[in-house]
Amino acid sequence: MNIITFDIEEWFIEKTFGAGRTERYATFDRYLDDILAMLDRAGTRATFFCVGQMATDFPAVIHKIADSGHEVGCHSNTHRWLNKMTRDEALDDTRHAVDALEQCLGTKVISYRAPAFSIGAHNKWAFEILAQCGIQRDASVFPAARDFGGFEHFGSTTPCIVRCGDAAIKEFPIPTATILGKQVAYSGGGYFRFFPLWYVKGKIAKGDYAMTYFHIGDLVPESKGVMSRKAYEDYFKEKGTLLNRYKRYIKSNLGKKGAMAKLQSLVANTTFTNLDQADKDINWDDAKVITL
Ligand SMILES: [Zn+2]
């Protein structure tokens, strides 16, 4: 089972942390149109995790995705990482986001992905919050150590049921590959750009389960330059030393040229489904249960 997902936030990020340039919005619109056309050609339905504030500020984007037959999930309200919020703040954020998306769409939103996979052992209460907000499926767990976040020793690398307090959530973790003894992602973001296409295709073809994740920002080749110290600290909530900012810059720009063509080739040659369909296809009675 191969699942394809996109995280939708670029318009909101440009409005909030950038200069609100209309030409940037137009670029994101164009990329979204290309992605929707690409999925349509392949007969593929994806899950698009959308930032809640997008439903308020850019409802046309949310409608366009849903009208094309794709599932809309929630990607927090303002792209704040769950591991940088208190439990109360996270509850407030998720509630706002789910409400905004549901009001925009007129349907329930039950799938969720935290920004930057920011659910880990230290904030496992996030699962209880998600359940409180009506979320049934989550795709936020990166089941290994990671620069920011990650859930080491999570206990499963394939779809499973997470029990935490009263909550039970169907979890779809990010698959990892072992490179030089380290667990890394290969099926999305900067890692998808870094690895050659044959490697990613091979990993997906060989496994029983893959979860891919893409941001439009991963595909747009223009470079924004190194972030200012203030913008970095506002956004990442950590020290904006030159080294930290430079590391982020390299990470976010590596291999962007040609990334869209790579994605098109992957989608044209691989059978993908979305979380909604995957949920129906899995026999959950046989699924592993992770009790946190
Ligand atoms: Zn995101």
Residues whose N, C-alpha, C, O or C-beta is under 5 A from the ligand:
A	BS01	ZN	D7 E9 P115 A116
